[in-house]
Amino acid sequence: MTEISNEENKIPEFKQIIEKHSDEELRKVLKKRKLYQKEAAEFAVEEALKRGLIFSEQDLFASEFQHEPESFSFFPAIENEKTRAKFKKSITRWLTISGALPMVWGGIMIFKTQSIEGILIFLFGVTWSLISFKLMRSVNMKLITVLLLLLILVVGYFVKIFIAMNYVKWIDVLFSVIALGYIAYSIGFLSRLKD
């Protein structure tokens, strides 16, 4: 006598998830059914038929269930909540670590010249890292605005340094623009992921 393995009895995970969806969530799944695996999309249709949300597969041709393609966006929209959380953590972690650079640079300046500028740069790095760390817990616009204001201070500081130099190499300017642009993009993207 052959026994049925646990693998054969197991209900696929997508079925368990779709069965728990509210009617509104199920409508969203139906609207984006082409983005799902075939089996999951078919099960969502079966579930909608069972609940009476649609009366036949022909109802899926209604505008209510048509997926509008995403238009181009500078910051991509992330609909999956787990993925959004991972992006938030990743960006805020990177922003927190980026605050270490001014802390190190300020620490070196304090050690070598004991200048007020070094102390200010060090404190800037500490402030940047603390705000970025707070954003890990909760992304809110006040903290993002503070980071943007701090970034404007950094741009001003870099302009001051380049003006003070006798000869500015284009690679220094290019590297600075790319680094500051990447930080600005990260902050902007984070603002799209706010809680």
N, C-alpha and C positions, 0 to 999 in steps of 0.2 A: 504494500500500500504506500503510495507516495504522499508525502506531506506537502502542503502548499507553503512555500517559503514566505517569510515576513516581507520580503521585497515585493512579492506579487500582491499581497494584501494591502500594502501601503498606498494611501491616497496621495496623489501628487501634491506637492506643496502649493502650487498655484490654485488648485481647486479649493483647498482649505482657506486660502487668502481671499479668493473671489467670493466664496460663500459668506464670509464675514463682512463683506462690503455693504455699506448702506446703499439704498437705491440711487442716491445722487452719485456716490463713488462708482457704482456700476455703470451709470450713464457715461461718466468720464472715461471709463475703460472702453465702453462701446465706441465712443467717439474716437479714441486713439487705438482701436483694435488692430490696425495695420502695423503698429509699432510693437505689438506683442508676438510671442511665439504662436504658431498656428493653433496648437492644442489649447493654449490658454484663451485665445480669442474665441475659439469655437465653444469652449466651456462657458465663457462670459455670455455669449449669445444664448446658450441653453438656459443659463441661470436667469437671464432677462425674460425669456419666454415663460419660464416657470413662475416668475414673480408677476407676470402680466405687464412688464414695462414696455414690451413690444408684443405684437400679436403674430408676426411672421418675420422672416428674414428680410422681406421687402421693406419693412419699416426702417431698416438701417439705411435706406437710400434717402431718407428725409434729411433736411439740412441740420436738424438737431444732432444727428449722429455722424456728420461729416467733419473730418479733421482738417482744420485750416493749417497749411504748412507754416512753420515758423518763419517769420521774416528775419532778415539779417539784423543782428543786434551786436553792438560792440561788446556787451557782456551777455554771454549765453544764459538762457533761462534754464534752471535746474529744477525739475518738478519732483523728483524723488527725494523725500525728506532725509533719508539716510545719506544719500549722496550730497545733499546740501550741507548736512552736518559735517561730513568729511571735508568738504571744500572750506567751510568756515574754519575748522580746526587747522587745516593745512595752511591757509593764508595767515591766520592770526599767529600761528607758531612761527612762520617765516618772518612776519613783521616783528615779533618779539625778539627773535634771534638777530634781526638786522639792527636792533638797538645796541647790540654788543660792540659794533664797529665804532660808534662815537664814544662809547665808554672806554674802549681800549685806547683810542686816539687821544681822548682827553686825559686819561691816566698817564700816558707817555709824556704829554705836554706838561702835566703837573709835576711829574718826576724830573724832567729835564730842565724846565724853565720856571716852574712854580708860578705860572701865569694865571690870571683871572680867566683868560680865554679858555685855558685847559679845564678849569673847574666848571665853566659854563657848558662846555662841550660834554664833559662827563655827566653833569646833571641832566643835560638834554637826552643823552643816551638812556639814563635811568628812567626818566619820565616817559620816553618813547616805549621802552620795554614794559613798564608798568601798565600803561594804557593799552598796549597791544595784548598783554596778558589778561587784562580785564575783559577785553573783547572776546577772548576765548570762551568765557562763561556766558556772556550776553552781548550780542551785537546791537548797539543802539547808535542813533544818529549823532548824539552829543559827543560821544567818544570819537566817532569817525570824523566829525568836524574838527575836533581838537587835533587829531592826527594830520588832517589836511593843513591846518594852520601851522603846525610844526614843520610840515614838509615845505611850506612856503618859506619859513625861516631858513631851512636848509638850502633852498634854491638861492635865496639872498646871500647866504654865507658863501656858497660856491661862486656866485658872481663877484663878490668882494675879493675872493682869492684870485680869480682869473684876472681881475682888473689890476691887482697888486703885482702880478707876475710881469716880468719884463718881456718874456716870450712865451706865448701860449701854444702848446702843441695841439693839433687837431684831435689826436687820439685821446688826450685828456678830456677835452670837451665832449667828444663822442661817447666815451665811457661814462662820463657823468650824466649826460642826457639819457643814455640807455638805462642806467641804474635808477635815476630819479623817475624816469618814465615807468619803469617796471613797478616801482613802489607806488606811484600814483595810480596805475592800473589796478594793482592789488587792493588798494583802499577803495577805489571805485567799485570793483567787483564785490568787495565785502559789503558795501552799502546796499547792493542789490540782494544780498543774502540775509539782510537784517531780520531780526526776530519779529 
